[in-house]
Each structure stands twice: as structure tokens, then as C-alpha cells.
């Protein structure tokens, strides 16, 4: 049956390559081995968004009852957030391969405390602070950990909650928060921080009166959280825009919810075909969540189209270099940048990459240079001179997206690329090696 695609880039749909079935590689991954194997071909499915499901899980502390979350990826960060909720007294069960059920067992009170040994595993843990204060009037949360790409202060989170009446003390590495009853307020974020927007939003739904969050983050994950809260009985307007208005309610109810697809996972497979060449279909991906990235990839020479089932992409040859800059959504996400740098490293020409969000997020470039990439860093800019081919080498993953980008670069590197500390990749990708192998990549994991 013929499928009609709406073309996003220049050029239309070409023929489909036959899918190359490979055995999935499951289990904890300490290192990946990648060898070039020519163009990719076939179909790959993206899972639920890591950056959404973690916040949805945190939001379940706002009300008693049984929650069901569907399209939940089986990744380390989800397991860590589940452990955090369990430490508070909740039951978290994987009731189906991609489904979580969360509830409080009878005769058990939730403990509004997030211990250090769990919070240190990921920075997203800080988003339990807002809902805990809103629900219980007090909370004790360890200072967050997370990825190794520079300091990301939580001052905006705290100022937003202070505006609603929260008082804080800092003792022995913990944030101790207290509020008799949160009160609606106008919150002006100095930067459209995703985490601060989410914390303020989850706190505001149970606050007395109206809360207006100005300069709010606009990411699709914010809209997904707002949809979840509205299903619970909240009144949230404007999510996805720079101004969010919340009318506080007295109580909320548990719900079932399907997590939106992971746009960064989809971007990773787009980068993979851009580096290796070929033609793939990414089912479940939503092009409307990735408009700026798709525009940039089409500028590089890729052909991309989409329909209700997902995204089709082709890289007809070596891509051309472009300049890119990271910006808050709907601009180019900083999570995409390591993937774009890997693509530029094997593109034709010179591209300049500007990081406007996180100061330390060029740390993986030394690893790409070990693979023969010609990259020079000047402040928050990276000048990338593309080469036809890289050289396989042992490299180290510093964080989730850097690890994925190094693996993608290995698809166009002579010899073998070994990515160590690959457990970082498991934090954000379910069966990453298996999915690449199913597209024809020569990848193994152990």
C-alpha cells in the first residue's frame, strides 16, 4: 500500500531499504563496540520521553490513589525515580513492559523526604520538591546530582517556591522546605528553565489562588505534564507558551496517562542515518516537537518527511556543514548538540557550534578528537572541520547524550570504536545497541 508523506526537507521519499533484523542486546551495558557497516536501513521505534516520565512520576505524590503511566521506557533514570518514590513509601510496579503502576499501600504514610543516595543519581530528582511541599507542607530533599556538564544552580526553583510562601533552610547537604499553605503568586523566571517551570507548576496546582509563571519553558514535556495535571483535576492554561496560568484547587485525583514520545531518542537515530547514510523510518516520533532540528538537518542535505506514524529520513550522501546554536525551545535543544557535532565531524565543510545554555557541555569533544575529528573549542563556540572518515579509538561517555553521540560517530570511523562508561547511555535509552543493530549497524555491548 502506498504511503503519502508530507515532505519537510528538500526532496521526497525514495525507496525503502529492507529491514535487517538483528538480535536485540539487552541488559546493563558497560561498553559499546562499534564498527562501520555502511548505510543504515529499516524501521526503529522510539519510546516514551525520559524528560517527561520522570516529572510525571514525581507528580504522583500530589494525590492519593493508583496511577498508571504507559509508554514508559525501561531505562536507568526511570528505575532510579521509582526507587526514590519507593523510599518515600510508594509502590511502583512495572505492570507491563512499558507500563508503570504507582500507588500508596494501605496503612502506609508517604514520607516527604528524598535521600541523598538516591537524589545524587540524577538532577531531575529536584522536581519532587514542589509537589511534596504542595501536598504535605514540608519536604526534605538532598541537593541534586546528575550529568557531568557543569553547574546548573537550582536558585530559580527555590525562588519560585519562595514566591508562593515556602521557607527554606539548608543543612548537611539537604534542602528543608516548609509552608503552611502555598499561595498563588506571579513568578518571573530569569531564564525559561524546564526544571524550575515544572517545580513551580506542580506546586501551584494545590496553591490557594492564581499563579502566573512568566518566561516559562515551552518544551513539549511541559505540555505533557500540564495535560497530566489537568486530567488529575488541576486548572492549567497556557502550557507550551511562555506564560502559564494556574488556578489552584483543593484536591486532585489519580489518573492514567500515555507519555509522549522521546524527541531526543528520535534525534539520535536521525543523526545515526546522517552519519552512516541510508534510509530509515522512526515510528512514534513527532516531527512537530523537532521543527528546528529537522530544519537544520535538511539544511545539511538530509531528506525528511513525516506522517501520523512517525518520521522517514534519508541521507543520500555526505552531508554539508552548517552553523548551529543552542537555544531554549522552540530553538535547538542542548541535548541535540553532541549529536550535531558528531555529524559535523564527518560533513563537508566547516561548521560553528555555539552553546548558549550550559557552560561545560563541550567535554566530550576531546573524545571525538581522539577519533580524528578536527574540532577547536573557543569559549562557548566549537569550530568543526569535517573529515570524510574518522578513526576508531577507545573513548569515554561523560553523560547520556555524549555517549550516544560517540557511538553515532563510530558508525563512520575506520576500525573499532570502544565507548566506555556506556552505562550513562542506559540512563536515557532503552536497548540502544539493539535498536542500532536492527538498522544494520555493527554494534555490540557488554
C-alpha atoms as one frame of an Amber mdcrd trajectory, in Angstrom:
protein
   0.000   0.000   0.000   1.355   3.383  -0.956   2.051   5.759   1.934   1.792
   9.515   1.460   4.407  11.595   3.269   4.428  15.339   3.770   7.941  16.409
   2.828   9.814  18.569   5.315  13.192  18.760   3.638  14.194  19.123   0.007
  13.339  16.021  -1.931  10.754  13.345  -1.367  10.556   9.723  -0.373  12.878
   7.278  -2.031  12.669   3.516  -1.996  12.659   1.708   1.329  15.576  -0.487
   2.200  14.641  -3.902   3.522  14.908  -4.165   7.272  17.933  -6.019   8.597
  16.802  -7.907  11.657  19.382  -8.313  14.399  19.097  -9.807  17.825  18.473
  -7.168  20.480  21.232  -6.690  23.014  19.697  -6.318  26.451  20.955  -5.837
  29.974  23.335  -3.406  31.703  25.946  -2.006  29.344  29.442  -1.040  30.448
  30.899  -0.527  26.990  29.881  -0.448  23.357  31.892  -1.623  20.388  31.068
  -0.035  17.028  32.454  -0.720  13.564  31.400   0.983  10.318  28.915  -1.158
   8.398  27.688   1.072   5.601  24.273   2.699   5.200  21.530   2.044   7.724
  18.126   0.714   6.698  14.885  -0.316   8.321  12.436   0.805  10.984  13.034
   1.722  14.611  10.529   2.715  17.300  11.126   5.450  19.860   9.944   5.061
  23.439   8.385   7.475  25.889  10.219  10.680  26.724  12.657  10.352  29.615
  12.364  14.065  30.327   8.603  13.755  30.655   8.056  10.491  32.502  10.366
  11.420  35.391   8.280  14.534  36.115   5.009  12.628  35.733   6.264  10.130
  38.299   7.105  12.988  40.660   3.626  14.450  40.174   2.007  11.282  41.523
   2.833  12.414  45.086   0.229  15.191  44.693  -2.748  12.910  45.358  -3.624
   9.511  46.808  -4.668   6.630  44.584  -3.478   4.361  41.802  -1.742   5.862
  38.774  -0.982   4.092  35.512   1.662   5.509  33.155   2.011   3.954  29.710
   4.763   4.230  27.089   7.346   4.279  29.877  10.880   3.371  28.718  12.852
   0.762  30.654  15.844   2.992  31.400  18.040   3.607  34.427  16.644   7.057
  35.227  13.119   5.660  35.435  14.344   2.901  37.760  16.100   5.489  39.925
  12.989   7.665  40.156  10.991   4.543  41.033  13.472   3.818  43.832  13.082
   7.391  45.075   9.280   7.053  45.237   9.648   3.684  46.979  11.913   5.291
  49.569   9.049   7.687  50.322   6.680   4.759  50.813   5.038   4.365  47.409
   4.651   1.112  45.492   5.994   1.300  41.939   5.425  -1.734  39.727   6.201
  -2.358  36.080   2.811  -3.889  35.325   3.641  -4.386  31.627   6.850  -3.980
  29.567   6.238  -0.235  29.120   3.700   0.447  31.846   4.123   1.633  35.441
   1.567   1.442  38.233   2.186   3.743  41.202   0.200   3.820  44.439   0.483
   4.033  48.231  -0.097   0.754  50.055  -2.814   0.658  52.742  -1.825   1.858
  56.224   1.353   3.493  54.888   2.064   7.216  55.007   4.256   8.807  52.392
   7.449  10.290  53.811   8.198  13.688  52.208  11.939  13.103  52.099  14.289
  12.396  49.186  17.549  10.869  50.494  20.975  11.772  49.154  21.940   8.289
  47.976  19.023   8.353  45.529  18.911  12.036  44.579  22.615  12.092  43.697
  21.963   9.723  40.796  20.098  12.306  38.712  19.407  16.016  38.759  15.750
  15.549  37.799  15.093  14.418  41.380  14.811  18.059  42.444  11.332  18.201
  40.864   9.885  16.274  43.806  10.410  19.385  45.932   7.445  21.382  44.598
   4.813  18.635  44.767   5.980  17.498  48.228   5.671  20.998  49.684   2.303
  21.483  47.989   0.930  18.185  49.293   2.482  17.948  52.773   3.519  21.492
  53.656   7.106  20.405  54.214   9.851  18.430  52.488  13.463  17.403  52.940
  15.322  16.872  49.674  19.029  16.301  49.114  20.875  18.623  46.778  20.706
  17.068  43.306  23.359  15.245  41.273  23.167  14.292  37.596  25.132  14.696
  34.396  28.699  15.959  34.379  28.482  19.062  32.229  28.940  21.966  34.551
  26.990  23.613  37.354  23.264  24.144  36.950  22.099  26.040  40.029  18.617
  25.444  41.399  18.161  29.024  42.566  15.235  29.573  40.191  13.428  26.531
  41.610  13.789  27.896  45.128  12.834  31.481  44.257   9.681  30.244  42.501
   8.614  28.265  45.561   9.558  31.162  47.872   7.219  33.412  45.893   4.387
  31.035  46.856   5.303  31.153  50.534   7.904  28.417  51.017  10.691  28.940
  53.552  14.000  27.104  53.180  16.856  26.013  55.365  19.992  24.224  54.181
  21.506  21.623  56.486  24.079  18.930  55.878  23.535  18.840  52.110  19.736
  18.867  52.345  17.100  21.421  51.387  14.487  21.659  54.136  11.314  23.353
  52.926   8.207  24.398  54.831   4.955  26.213  54.007   1.668  26.239  55.920
  -0.245  26.581  52.630   1.173  27.712  49.335  -0.404  30.861  47.928  -0.657
  31.782  44.256   1.836  34.342  43.019   3.352  35.858  39.900   6.609  34.090
  39.153   9.017  35.628  36.652  11.778  33.209  35.687  15.028  34.904  34.689
  15.573  32.076  32.211  12.995  29.617  30.786  14.285  26.740  32.926  12.443
  23.473  32.335  13.002  22.176  35.857  12.019  25.431  37.556   8.888  25.667
  35.417   7.938  22.091  36.333   8.550  22.582  40.053   6.529  25.801  40.115
   3.739  24.244  38.057   3.377  21.186  40.306   3.403  23.344  43.419   0.892
  25.842  42.020  -1.855  23.319  41.284  -2.577  22.950  45.033  -1.775  26.558
  45.995  -4.537  28.901  47.108  -5.464  31.313  44.329  -3.893  32.054  40.972
  -0.285  31.534  39.953   1.158  33.040  36.777   4.531  31.743  35.551   6.121
  34.197  33.111   9.084  33.329  30.864   8.103  29.699  31.372   9.805  26.883
  29.483   7.858  25.849  26.377   9.098  22.299  25.805   6.631  19.541  24.784
   7.408  17.836  28.095   5.909  20.845  29.931   2.703  20.472  27.940   2.658
  16.741  28.720   2.970  17.435  32.452   0.197  20.048  32.254  -2.069  17.580
  30.444  -1.421  15.033  33.206  -2.198  17.569  35.931  -5.371  18.729  34.174
  -6.541  15.137  33.976  -5.997  14.948  37.731  -8.360  17.913  38.177  -5.959
  20.868  38.026  -6.628  24.012  36.011  -3.548  24.809  33.972  -3.736  27.133
  30.970  -1.023  28.170  28.524   1.407  25.264  28.890   3.627  25.266  25.824
   3.668  29.068  25.763   5.847  31.493  27.704   3.039  32.306  30.160   1.325
  29.600  32.215  -1.676  30.384  34.386  -2.674  28.012  37.181  -5.851  28.213
  39.254  -5.220  26.310  42.476  -7.621  23.552  43.518  -8.314  21.867  46.852
  -7.573  18.308  45.766  -6.548  16.130  42.855  -7.288  12.557  41.770  -5.109
   9.779  40.261  -5.288   9.127  36.521  -3.944   7.034  33.665  -1.700   8.688
  31.089   0.332   7.895  27.964   3.788   9.518  27.918   4.730  11.497  24.809
   7.496  10.094  22.543  11.139  10.911  23.242  12.274  13.563  20.766  15.938
  13.203  21.761  15.904   9.466  21.063  14.352  10.224  17.668  17.062  12.834
  17.053  19.720  10.236  17.848  18.514   7.918  15.091  18.272  10.852  12.681
  21.913  11.642  13.500  22.867   7.989  13.027  21.500   7.846   9.497  23.002
  11.268   8.807  26.460   9.944   9.729  26.231   6.437   8.262  23.956   7.210
   5.322  20.927   5.215   4.299  17.188   5.411   4.788  15.162   4.701   7.935
  11.703   5.117   9.406  11.322   6.200  13.052   7.899   5.170  14.278   6.257
   7.092  17.078   8.407  10.202  16.578   6.586  13.531  16.419   8.083  15.923
  13.896   6.189  18.867  15.397   8.323  18.501  18.535  11.521  18.748  16.463
  10.875  21.514  13.934  14.145  23.391  14.388  16.273  20.238  14.357  14.568
  18.943  11.212  15.119  22.292   9.508  18.836  22.142  10.338  19.204  18.540
   9.166  17.502  19.403   5.887  19.932  22.321   5.521  22.724  19.740   5.837
  21.260  17.762   2.930  19.082  15.137   4.596  15.629  14.349   3.232  12.979
  14.095   5.915   9.235  13.644   5.795   6.596  12.728   8.337   3.109  11.380
   8.725   0.910  10.226  11.595   3.076   7.124  12.127   6.416   8.844  12.542
   9.364  10.208  10.556  11.110   8.959   7.422  14.686  10.103   6.833  17.322
   9.615   4.157  20.927  10.752   3.916  21.722  10.474   0.183  25.446  11.125
   0.619  27.971  13.047   2.668  26.210  15.959   4.346  27.336  19.583   4.223
  28.431  21.616   7.238  26.245  24.318   8.784  26.371  26.620  11.819  24.144
  25.816  14.807  23.353  27.479  18.152  21.539  26.018  21.150  18.584  27.979
  22.487  15.569  27.307  24.710  12.658  25.567  22.991  11.492  26.025  20.256
  15.152  26.658  19.496  17.732  23.928  19.102  17.910  21.836  22.285  21.271
  21.452  24.018  20.615  17.689  24.125  20.887  17.644  20.328  24.270  19.374
  20.236  26.611  16.394  20.801  24.780  14.568  18.007  25.142  17.536  15.666
  28.837  17.878  16.482  29.306  14.196  15.596  27.505  14.799  12.292  29.575
  17.894  11.509  32.780  15.973  12.238  32.159  13.911   9.076  30.385  16.570
   6.989  31.775  18.545   4.067  32.999  21.968   5.151  33.338  23.920   8.383
  30.578  24.380  10.943  30.498  26.574  14.046  28.556  25.278  17.047  27.565
  27.729  19.792  26.460  26.555  23.245  24.251  29.173  24.884  22.820  27.136
  27.771  25.345  25.033  29.729  28.954  26.112  30.085  30.530  22.671  30.489
  28.873  20.813  27.673  31.850  20.509  25.335  33.645  17.918  27.471  33.016
  15.079  25.007  34.883  16.906  22.231  38.250  15.618  23.419  36.865  12.126
  22.845  35.833  12.965  19.278  39.307  14.427  18.694  40.729  11.068  19.814
  38.761   9.628  16.904  40.477  12.019  14.499  37.863  14.779  14.443  39.157
  18.287  13.695  37.441  20.406  16.353  38.677  23.533  18.093  36.875  24.975
  21.113  36.931  28.721  21.721  34.868  29.701  24.764  31.308  28.602  24.120
  31.979  28.005  20.423  33.301  24.909  18.679  34.724  25.115  15.162  34.282
  21.755  13.418  36.143  20.971  10.178  34.569  17.909   8.652  36.522  14.872
   7.507  35.367  12.120   5.145  36.103   9.467   7.777  37.069   9.269  11.442
  39.313   6.690  13.094  38.077   4.168  15.647  39.504   4.655  19.147  38.723
   3.986  22.811  36.589   6.864  24.101  34.626   7.621  27.267  30.993   8.685
  27.659  30.753  11.639  30.062  26.949  11.804  30.016  23.900  10.337  28.293
  23.897  12.311  25.043  27.675  12.478  24.715  27.779   8.679  24.937  25.143
   8.323  22.239  26.980  10.833  20.032  30.276   8.941  20.334  28.526   5.735
  19.315  26.973   7.525  16.342  30.398   8.879  15.326  31.729   5.327  15.424
  29.411   4.442  12.538  31.781   6.413  10.288  35.143   5.595  11.843  37.645
   3.152  10.367  38.306   0.217  12.645  36.707  -0.248  16.037  35.350   2.410
  18.387  35.027   1.377  22.038  32.756   3.582  24.168  33.415   3.017  27.881
  31.210   4.196  30.766  28.350   3.322  28.440  26.067   2.883  31.441  25.397
   6.610  31.025  23.590   5.772  27.782  21.299   3.355  29.621  20.042   6.301
  31.668  18.213   7.674  28.644  17.961   4.907  26.024  16.277   1.524  26.175
  18.270  -1.147  24.301  20.307   1.446  22.407  22.709  -1.073  20.893  19.910
  -3.433  19.920  17.983  -0.714  18.099  21.065   0.401  16.166  21.855  -3.214
  15.288  18.321  -3.688  13.971  19.062  -0.897  11.473  22.168  -2.709  10.273
  24.823  -1.116  12.466  27.751  -3.301  13.542  27.465  -2.741  17.296  27.901
  -4.964  20.307  27.503  -4.316  24.018  28.858  -5.827  27.233
